[in-house]
Structure formats: structure tokens, C-alpha cells
């Protein structure tokens, strides 16, 4: 750790101070980013950037898991701007970028009390890109009186796709102390203990007939497609670069190297992860995002919702229905269930694994591989620490994505070596959770099924500020649900009216951090059923909620209007799922 210094203390290149000061006592400090890979992502407005959000528990969790802080009072101080300045004397920022990356700017932004995104302090400073440390001394900053809570850090680049390694350390005021960060040796990916750890990921071998058929097809030189659907971990969050270092792409490369013909050009890749979304949304977008509206027929599909499905209203029904939809395809694809894990050792494999047992599907648990050894010291046999595995409290870093990929590759190898099962899986058995969302279809502005009548009312606009997702091996984002119905602010009070014959209906609407978006009331056949709040998660992404779910199909009229007091705000209907 270094001392915090003011601009008067800085030394110009090639000179030294006339009267060097006595060395100051080193301040205690802790890291909230430590040698973390960052990537410049294109933004709808402003420079390409890597954003690090601090609101809610994010900053506290970074202090706890990355910095090793356990003092409850110190963690509590991080919850407000006033407490932050009581605890933190200065912030040290270091960035090491490759050549030709251009200038990098460091942003510190507090959320405001009056207006969350505009009334708090927003401090931008040029940041050296050579690994030297930028020191920001907090008592030298003119803070806004409207500062409420720490909002975010960001690293702004000149061009999208820029890569760097960054560290952020909080140097503490007198009276506060934090444990020293112990350096860690790199993960020994080729070691026997590493391979032993990976072997524990094979949760259930399952019926291998379909998987072996895909492997044999690839070995013969025939075209084989491996597809991935899930949440932000499948999208690649935490991997830098996101499109090539994510577990999906790395495991695809492993499959191609093991079984592809003549360099693996016959093995193809589909990635359809969408951050912050459960299988309740995954089942709606499967035909569009994975099957590409009939243009693709994957031979293997990895389903990863083990850390996203806490938000699934159906508590597993949509998950099981999605698996059955995939398994029922004419080309008989193999389905692999993948159980990722959060930094607190949590996932939903207890809820979801019975689906795999019922249909005898191969299952891979990253949780079972890594969490037992997280508790060990290096001397006791730790292979990879949480600091090495995780990028933040939810997403793997590059090392974690490699572990996930190796867990899948281990399954591929085990299936290839095993004797083929004599019979295919049995899909004609009662569901273990539920299958009532099978054959659900997407309805948006681009589709016009015969059993649907739409009167858009005041919802005549098209929202272009949408959640962006890096599909397949594309480094740039693709907008989710571009064929939407947006109600502009002050557009009038005419309701959006949908008349449809179905037994189930799921509304997909836009969540937004903008105060310009307001809540909308949803009525079915004149009766209020829910109010859709676009600030549930307060960032731009897709929310799915059940409007109705019945045993039998019937005609219903659904009306969506702005809630009382919200008539001067926007609301975007992204689409519907119906069956």
C-alpha cells in the first residue's frame, strides 16, 4: 500500500524534491478490485466503459469478499456517502492497459437524493494506463450536498473492446484497519488436484445416448451445433473479453478440439444468455434466440438457470417446460443441465436437479466442484480461491469461466468414453414440478397470429434503449425485444388492448433505471390483476410476469394503462409469451 499524496507532493519526471519529507506511516487499506480484467463496452450514450456498481450490497460485498473486511461497523459506513468519507481517506486506482488503448478516464459517481443519477457528485479524472497509481484524496474534493449513497465507479475508454487490468484500493482514515491482502499463486490448471476438483462437478451422468450421437456426428465431419441458454453467466458476464473468455465459448472450443473434424469447422456455436432473467423468460425467447426461428437445430443444449431462477414465479415449472420443449425437437438434441454458483455458495440445484433425475439428463454442478475447496487454505489443498474464481459476488472471472468450461469438457470426455445407453430417455412420464408452459410462443410487434387482436392505443412508439446482449461469439451487443410497444410520456390515456385465446399469458416489459418510466396497471377482462413496476431492479433489462395461468384455454381481453399519478411517464411492453 502507498501513502495518499496531494498534488503538491507529486514529483515531475526527471526531478526530485529539494527537501525530501520524512516517510509517512503507511495507511491501512483494502481492495475492492484487485488485478481485475476490465473491458470497454459500447454505451448508448457516452464513452465505452467498464462500470462497477456500488449500490445496495455491492460495495459491502466487495469489501467483504475481495478486501477481507469483517468489521461490521466499517461495512455499515460504506452504505452512505457520509459514512464512506468517515472511513476512507483516499482511493488508489491503478490500470494497466495494452498498447494503443488510448486515454482512460476514471469516474466516481454518487447517487443523489433529489435525482438518483444526476444530483450527486460525478468526478472524472484522467487515469494513467501504465499501472501507476492514481491517488484521489477525498478531503480535496468538493462534494455535492445532495450525495446520498456511493453509486458506481467506471473506467471510460476511447474505443469499445479495450482491455485492461485494474485495481482499486480504499486507504483508511486513522482509527480504522483492514487485513493485509495475501498474494495468491496462479491457478495450476494442469495439476492433478485441479483435475480432481473438476471431476467432482459430474453431478449425474444421465442417459448418454443423445450426447454420444452428437459426438459421433461431429467425429464423422457432419455439422454439429452446440447451444447455450441461461442468464448473465451464460452471456459471459465477468469474462474479459466477454465473447471469447466466457465458459460457453471456451467449452465449445473444447468440444470442437476433442471431436471436430479437420480443425473443427463442422462444429457451430450458439450462445443466448441474457443477464438478470430466469427460465420464465428463457422459455419465451428459446425459439427466437436459440432456434433462430427455425433456422438452427442444435444437437446439444446447455441450460444454465441455477442462479437466476429465484425470480421464476413458477418455481421450476417453466424450467421443466423449457427442458421438455428442447428434448421434444425432431432432431432429438441432448440437454445438459449446468448449475453455476454465487460467491456465497448458493444456487438452486436442489430445486432444479429433480428435473434432471426425472428425465435422466446429464448434470454438471460447478458448486459441487469448487465450494468444498473454497474452505481450505493452500496448504490444505485449495486449488482456486473465491477471489480468483469470482469477478464479483455473482459472476465468474476469467479463471472461474475456465473452471466452468472444464467442468463441461469433463462431461464430454466421460460421455465419449462410456458405453452408449441402449434406449433413449422417456419423455412420456408425469412432470416432477410441472410442464404447463410447454409450447409457449413469443408475441411481439413482428408477429401476427390469427387468434390475436391488438389495439395499441397510446402505446405506439418503439423503444430503442434496450438491454444489449452479446449473442454467439459477437463482441457487440444485440438488443433484446426490439419489436416492442412503447407508451411515450404524455402520449394520452388510451389503453393497450390485447384480445387473445390462450390458457397462459406472460407479460414481458422493460425494467429501467430512468425516472422517466412509470408503473402500468394490467387488467384481464376488466379486472385488475397486477401493477407492472419498471423499477423492480432499476436497470435496463427484461422483466417477465404472469398475467394469467389456467387449466383450459379461453378468450381474454387484456388492457394495460398507466397507473394513477404516472400518466406523464413512459412504459414499454417488450412482448408476451402465450400458450
N, C-alpha and C positions, 0 to 999 in steps of 0.2 A: 504494500500500500504506500502511496505517496502523500506528502503534505498538500493541503489545499493552498493555492497561491493566488495572489491578486495580480492584476496586470502590471503593477509596479515592480513585482518580483521577477517578472519574466526576463530572460536573457536573450538578446538578439544573436543571430548566428554569427560566429566568429569572434565574439567578445565575451568578457566575463565581468562580473560586478567588481567595482573598485574596492569595496569593503565587504567581503562575503559575510553573511549572517551566520551566527551560531546555528547548528542544526536544531530544528524544532522537533518536539516529540511527535512520533508518528501517531496519527489518529486511528482509532478503531474504525472498521468499516465492514460492510458485507456486500456481496454481489447480488444483483437481480437479473443480470445477464452475464454469463461467463463463457467467453470464446464461442459465442453462438453464431451460427450461419444465418445471414440475412440476405434477402433478395428484393430487388426493386420491382414492385408490382404496379402496373399501369392503373391510374385512378381516373374516374370520370372528370374530376376537377383537380388541378394542382399537379405537382410533380410525381413521378413514380416513386413509391416509397415502401418501406417495411414499417408497419405500425405495431406497437406494443401497447396493448390496452391495460389500464391500471385500475379501472373502476370495479366496484363490488369487492370480491375476494381476490381478484387477480394479483394485485400488488402484494397483499399479505401472503398469498400462496408462493409467490416468487421469493419473498424474503424467507419464508419457512423452508421451502424445498431446495432452493438454489443457494441462499445465503446461510442456511443453517440456524436462523433466528428462532429461538423458542420462548423468549421473554414475552409474556402476554401483554405487558404494558407497552413495549416497543411496537408490537404488532398492532395494538389498538391505535397508537399515534399515527400510523400510516393511513388510517381511514379518512382523515380530513387534511386539508391544506395547512391549517394552523398546527395540527399535530405533526405533520410532516416536517415543517420548519422548526418545530421544537426539537425533533430528533436528529434531523440531517443538517450537517454543517455545509457540505458541498457534495457535488456529484462529479464523479470521474467517468469520462466517456472515451473509449478508445475504439477505433475502427481500422481494420487492415483490409484494404481492397486490392484487387488485381490492377494491372496496368490498364490505362485508357478508360477508367471508370468515370472520369470527370469529377466535378466537385460533389461533396456530400454535405448536407446540412442536417444538424441535429435539432429536433423540435421537442420542446417540453410544453405540454398544454394541460391546463387545469380546466375542469368543467366549472361553469359559473352557476350562481344561484338564480340569477334573473333569466338567463338563457343558457342552457347547458353548453352549447357548442360555440358561443360567440362572446360571452361576457367575462370569461375567465382569462387568466394570463396565457398568452401564447408566445413563447420565447424561442426564436430561431437563431442558431449560431453556426457559423462555418466550422466544420469538423475535419481535422487532418485525417487523411486516408492512409497514412503510413504506419499506423499502430501506436503513434504517440498519444499521450493522454490530454484531452481537453478537460480543464477543471472549471466547474461552474460553482462559484461561491454564492450561497443563497442570500446572504445579507447584503450583497451588492446588486440585487435585482429589485426593480420597482414592481412589486406585486399588485395585481388588481384587488381592490377591496371587495370585489364580488366573487373571489375564488371560493369554491365550495369543497371539491374533492380532487385529488390527482386524477387526471383523465387519461392521458396517453403520452408515450414517447414515440417518436418516429424518426427514421433515417430517410432523408429525401435525396434521390439521385437525379442525375441529368437524363438518364435513359432507362427504360424498362428492361428488366433482365439483369441488371447489375448485381454482382455478388460481392459479399464481404464477410468478415468475421468481426463481431462486435462484443464488447464487454461494457457493462455499466455497474459502477460501484457507488454505494452511498457511504460517504465519510461522516462519522457521527460527532455530534456535539459532546462536550465534556460531560461526564457522568453516565454515558452510555457505552456499552461494549458489545461486541459480537464475536463469535468464534472464528478463528482463522480458517480460511478455505484450504483444505489439504489438496495438493495436486494429485491427479489421478493418472495412472498409466493408461495408454491407449488400449482399447478392447482387442484382445487376441482372438480374432475371428477364425483363425485356422487351428486353434488349440483344441485338445481333447476335451477340456472342461466346457468349452463353448459348444462343441457338438453334443456333449452330454446334455447341456441345458436345452438346446434346440429339440432334442429327442423327446423331452417332456411335454412338448406342445401338441403331440398327437393325441388329442382328446378321445377320438373314436375313429377307427379306420373305416368303418362303414362298408357298404357294398361298393366294390371297386369296378364293376362291370363297365359302367359308362366312362369312368375316368381312364381305365385301361384302353377302352376303344378309342378315345381321343388321343392317347399317347401313341397307339399303334398307327392311327391315321396320320399323325404328324411324322412318324418314322418312315412311312411309305412315301412321303413327299406330298401328300394331299393337303389342301388348305384346312387349317385349324384355327379357330378364333377362341381366345380366352378373354372373358369379360369380368368386370368388377363393378359391383354396385354397393353403395354404402354412404356414409356421412363424410365429414371433413377429413378423417384419416385416410379414407379411400381417395378423396380428392387430392390428397398429398400434403395437407397442412403440416408444417414443421419441417418438411423436406426442402432442401435448397440445392439445386434448382428443383422446383416442385414437380416438374413434368418428367424428370429423369431419375431423381433420387427417391421418389416415393416407393413404398413397398409394392404397389401394384406393378409399376414398370419394372422394378428390379426382379420380382418373381416371374414376370412374363419373360424377361431376358434369361432367367434361369431355366424355365421350361423350354425356351427356344434352343438354348445351348445343349440341353440334355437330349431333346427328342426331335428337333427340327432337322430338315434335310437341306443339304447344300447351303449351309450358312443360316438356315432358319427363316428364309424368305417366305416360306409357306405358313408360318405361324403369325397370326394377326392379333391386334391388341385393341380392346375397348375398355375405357375407364369412364365410369359415370358416378363419381362421388359428389355429393352436394352437402356442404357444411351446414350443421345445425338442423338436419332433417332426419326424421325417423322412417321406418318402413311404411308408415301410414302415407307418407308422400312417395316413398320409393316404389310402391306398387302402382301408383298412378302414373309415374313417369317411366316405368320399365320399358314399355313398348316404344316410346319415343327415344329415350336416352341410351338404351342398350340394343334393342332390336332395330333401332333406326327406322321405325315404321315399316318393318318387313324387309328391309334391305340387308340385315345381318341375321345370321343364325349361329349364335355362339355354341361351341362344343363343351365349354367349361364355364361355369358362372360362379364366382366367389361372392358370397353375400356377407356384408360386414355392417351390422347394426347393433352390435352388442353394447356399445356405449352411447348410442343415440336413441334407443327405443324407450327410455324412461318417459319421453314425451309422446309415446304412442298411446292414444286414447283406448285402443282396442286391447292393449296389454298382451300382444302376441298373435292376435287373430290376423292382422294384416301381414305379419311376418310369415306365419304359416301359409297364408293365402298366396303370398308372393312366391314362396318356395314351390308351392304346388303349381302355380302358373308357369314357372320356369321348367319344372320337371315334366309337365304335360305337353311340351312342344313336340312336334312331329319328329324332329331330329334327335330326340332323347338326350339332351345335354346333361352332363354331370353337374351337380350342385355341391359346393363346398361351403360349409358354414365357418366363418372366421370370427373368433372372439378376441377383440382388442381389449385394452385396459387403460384406465386412468392412473394418474400418479398416486392416488390414494388406494390403489389395488382393487378398485371397484369395476365390475361390469355386470351384465345381465345374463351370463351364460346359464345360471340356474333356471331362469325363466325360459330361455330360448333353446337350450340343448335338448329338452324333451321332443322338440320338433325333429331334430336330427336323429334321435333314437327311434322315433316312430317310423320314419321312412328310411332308416339305416343309412344316413348320409355321412360322408367323411366330415370330421370336425377338427378344427385346429384352434387351440387356445394359447394365445400369447401370454395371457395371465398365468396359466399353469407353468409356462416355461420360465418366466422372469421373476414373478413375485417371491417365490421361496428364497432365491439367491439375493434379492434386494436386502434381506435382513442380515446378510453375512458381511463380515469385513473381508478385505482382500486376502488376509491370512487364513480366514475360514473358508474361502472358496468363492467369494463374489467374483462374477465374470463381468458384469456390467452394472454400474450404479444407476440410480434414478436420474442423477444429474447428467449422465451420459446418454441414457435412453430417451429422456423426455426433453422436448423443446420448451414446453410449458406444462401446466398441470393436466392438460388434455391430450396433447399431440406428441408423437414421437419426433425426436431429432433425426438427423441422417442415420446415426448409429441404430436408433430404435426402428426406423423403417427397414434397415438392413436385417435386423433380427426378425421382423415380421415376414420379410421376403424369404429368409432362410427357413422359417417355420413351414411356409407353404411348399418350398422346394423339397424339404424333408418329406412331406406327404407325397409329392410327386414321385420321389425316388422309391419310397416304400411301396406305393401302388404299382410301380413298374416292376419291382422285384417280386411281388406277391403273385400267387396263383389266382387266376380270374375266378370270380364267383360264377356259379352255374346259371343263376337266374337273375333277372332284373328286379329292382325294388318294386314293392306292391303299393300302388297309389290308391287302391280301392279299399281303404280302411278308414274308420272314423277318425276325425281330426283329434289331436291331443289338446289343442287350445281352441281352434276354430278355423273354418275355411269359408266363411260367408262373404268375404271380399274378393273371392276368386273372379277372374274375368272382368275386373273393374277397368274402365276405359277413361281416357282423358277427354275432356270437353274444354276447348278454348275457342278463341276467335277464328282460328283456322279451320275448325270442323263444323259440320252442319248435319248431324244425324237426323233421321226422319222423325224420331219420337221427341224432338226438342223444338221449342219455340222460344225465341229470345226477343225481348223488348229492352234495349239498353237504357232507355230513359236518359238520365243525366250522365251516365257512365259511357261517354262517347270518345274519351281520349284514349291514347295508348301510352303507357308508362315505359320510358326507355332507361330509367335509372333503376336497374335490376341487379339481383345477385349474379355475379360473374363466376363461372366455374371453368377450370382447366380440364376439358374433356380429353380423353385419349392421351397422346403424347404431345399435345399442343401446349406451349408455354403461355399463351394468352387466353384470356377468359372468354367464354361464350355465355350470353345472357340466358338465364332460366325464365321460361314462360314469357317470351316476347309478344305472344298473341293474346294480349290481355285487354281488360276493360277498366279504364281509369276514370274516376269522377274527379275532374279538376275542382279546385277551390272556387266557391261561389258559382257553381255551374247550374244551380237550380235544384228543385226538390223532387224531380221525377224519379221514382224508384227504378232500379234494375229489376226486371221481372223475367224469371225463367219458368217455363212450363215444361215438365219432363215426366216421362213414365219410367220409374225405376224403383228398386227396393232400398237402395242406399244412395246417399249423396254426401260427398265430402267437398267442402269449400276450401280452395287454396287462395290465400290472399297475401299481400305484401306486408311484411313487418318493416318498420322504418325507424331510424333514429331522428328523423326530421319532425320538428314541432308543427310543420305544415300538414301532417297527416293526422286524421282523427278516426274515432270509432264509428262502426256501422252496425245497425240493427238488422237482424235476419229473421224473417217471418216465413212460416210454411203454412199455406192455406189460411192465411190471415192471423195465425197465432205466433206470438214471439217465441223463438227457440234459443237464440243466443245473441250476444253482442261481440263482434269481432274487433279486438283491440290491436292496432298496429304497433303498439309499444310494449308488447309482452316481453320481447327480447331486446328491443331498441337498437337493432342494426338491420341493415338491408338484407333480408332473406325471405324465404318462403315458409308460410305457416299453413298447416292443414288442420281443419277441424271438421268433425262430423256434424252435418246438418240434420240428417235423419238416417236411421238404420232399422229396417223392418224385415219381417219374415217373408212377406209377399210383395210383389211389385204393384205399384199403383200410380195414377197420375197425380202430380202435386204441382202447386204454383209457389215458387219461392220469390220473395221480394227482399231487396236489400236497399236500405235507405240510411242516410247519415243519422247518427244518434243525436238526441237533443243537445243543443249547445255546440255541436260540431259541424254545423251546416256550412261554415266558411273554410272547411278543411278538405283535404284530398283523401281518397281511398281507392285502392287498386285491387280489383278482382283478377287474380292471375289465371284462374281456371277452376274446373271442377273435376272430381272423379265420380263416376256413376256406374252402377251395375244393376 
